[in-house]
């Protein structure tokens, strides 16, 4: 293993610690194209597991997949007023459709004769092109609901990028649904928020707050934006997923009407919802430690690694035969096992490598183990080791994988508890933010002005108004005006 | 069902017949963006089945997935001389990264201050960006082979587009592998050709010819291009997949070297291979008939549809209870079943709809069937019906699905046999082409000039030189010069 294992700790440089894990654990790297990443095979295999779990959840809730064009005609963006107003203008714009050989012989140049009549935008999100398509799909209430999801790449020309967390191109899924009533569309948006929360908590082992965004933080074109917010180890929040109730805004912009049962024509009601490769960032930051990546078993590409420790070929052969049986038994239970018997790498290096890559369980088997019928079993989450009888291994591993999954969740929820505070004055609020960050519950007067001022002065934003929030009358920490509930502030990714 | 069921036949207008099936069976439609298609949920679910089967085959042969940027810096294209020379220049080109509100208040315009320093090309294929990345991944023979695949969208600015067969944007997978020796890279290209042939024959039920392309038809930058060629019902060939031995061309262009066991530095050897949503076009054209789409059971999103025929609620309830049991038994065997008990659509319309959508088996159950303990079972491939005992249904269906899969393959291979000819003179050759098309085995002198002339005069191209081709000395049908083997000509999609 030629890899450089000097890497940062959370304490020393949190941001470098994150980058070191992403790059040195072979999850992703920067590409030659500004702001775009290469997702490496190990990182991509985690994303594939996320995709598979989410896709099944979408299908189990009645959704189907489809695919819409990468390109959106520029004019489409102008059709929904608040969408174009609120949405970032940083997009990749296609203006030409042909290259040609440079007449001076210097490679290739853009052919000036091949300018598009109308420029095309690489989709930053697909509401416009999809609602333009739905016009042809929906005539009557019988055509509703339309429950479609798309797995796709999207591009937002971010100026400051970070692997997985903020990249110009990223992978995501976007659901776009059409309904006969506002109630159905709202309940779809709420249902998908629940699906996201279920996935992030039960697969990623990351606890989330469910809430509604303030008007300031809403998706451009939405009536309401629901979100799940997670807390990272440095006390910063990360928005892990959003779902939007879009009202009839896009239906009106793209003239999508349906005949109701009584024959009356009305505009269709909409929701949209999405999660992206940003979840990879949340996964990495939520659990990892100063020894590298820590993965929850449900999303680990390798759940168990087995390393033989041997003095000669004869011993290796013995160990390998024994391991073959265990591996087979584990695989029969759906557990992913890697047996690493490479002979050019020392066991200690293998240990460090799999530790760094977050493999939940490691088994080491040496000569003495073979004599005693034992194996050494090491947990990545607690970094503890124990000696286990070979005959007990399979059962033990099955239990431990469940235990690790649940332990990671508990650890994350305890961290969040420790980093969740209540502030009753603006001074306390600012002190808490600078001290250790975290979620801060505080009273707010409900105005965008106050929200904006607090953001300017402290860089904290209102992450959400929690669902089913407790109502209590008090004073806004900033303006002193009347407030009816606490909202959740944090600095965020 | 409001759908218009007037559609073309193969005889009347083959091209319209194809489009009618694609559009009216809800597979795909044209989008608002020139040359780009929307893949509709029913079509996409077939593509998902293709993806799942192929992805498993790739992984079973040792490959892993990764993801590389959508954008390729323009200068990358100039680095591999024959790649830039041979590759079509029709690409989507990103020149700007920001929009702005029009000062005149007329929507949005491209911000002229946001021109990119170097234009970015939307990937038409990813050899260049991937080999630029591999330079960082490969130092030693221990890093080889690299066996990576990517599922992605690509764009080629085609002027004349047809749904699935030729679209500006399409979905595909592209494998890009790196090896220590030429032999390994060649054997990888051959192995993946076998994987493709296996998939197309055993899943799509479409027989293929395996062969090598002539230099004229090679991928730009390849030393050798292997291909599988299928024959459609109108006698035209369709290239269903290709794999390329790229030599050291891309490694040299992007300076990717490795230290061999003996310490010597050498350029890395490469292969690449891909299939795309074009396979959907092949699938549709290979089996469908004048009653619509015909799908092989292994790729059918719905394998069995059950339609109740009832006079009253009581009868429906009885039928539904019986069907629930059968559905459960079928699903336990991994068979996909849809029970269509919609009460606003007449059975006859349902029959026509599922027939048109290619559902392999249809069961109808009415009042008399309930009395007799029977059901009517209809096959989509042969359009035959039979009465079956309800107690025999599950076993019968399981057998029939296998039989239909194999029958479609046999039918396709018989069609191909009937449309495969041998021409010994250029006159015969031309007559065969105009008469019924098909694959024509003919002697060719091996020169690009002759190949080009024949193409100009007849629109037929050399589809491939079959693998393990029989050697026989004779005269080229065009030039009369010596030829050592027959090659396969056809007009093609």
Interface residues (C-beta under 8 A of the other chain):
Chain A: X2 X29 X31 X32 X33 X36 X37 X38 X39 X40 X41 X44 X45 X47 X48 X64 X65 X66 X67 X68 X69 X70 X71 X72 X73 X74 X75 X76 X77 X78 X84 X89 X90 X91 X92 X93 X94 X95 X96 X97 X98 X99 X100 X101 X107 X108 X110 X111 X119 X120 X121 X122 X129 X132 X133 X136 X139 X140 X142 X148 X152 X153 X155 X157 X169 X171 X344
Chain B: X2 X29 X31 X32 X33 X36 X37 X38 X39 X40 X41 X44 X45 X47 X48 X64 X65 X66 X67 X68 X69 X70 X71 X72 X73 X74 X75 X76 X77 X78 X84 X89 X90 X91 X92 X93 X94 X95 X96 X97 X98 X99 X100 X101 X107 X108 X110 X111 X119 X120 X121 X122 X129 X132 X133 X136 X139 X140 X142 X148 X152 X153 X155 X157 X169 X171 X344
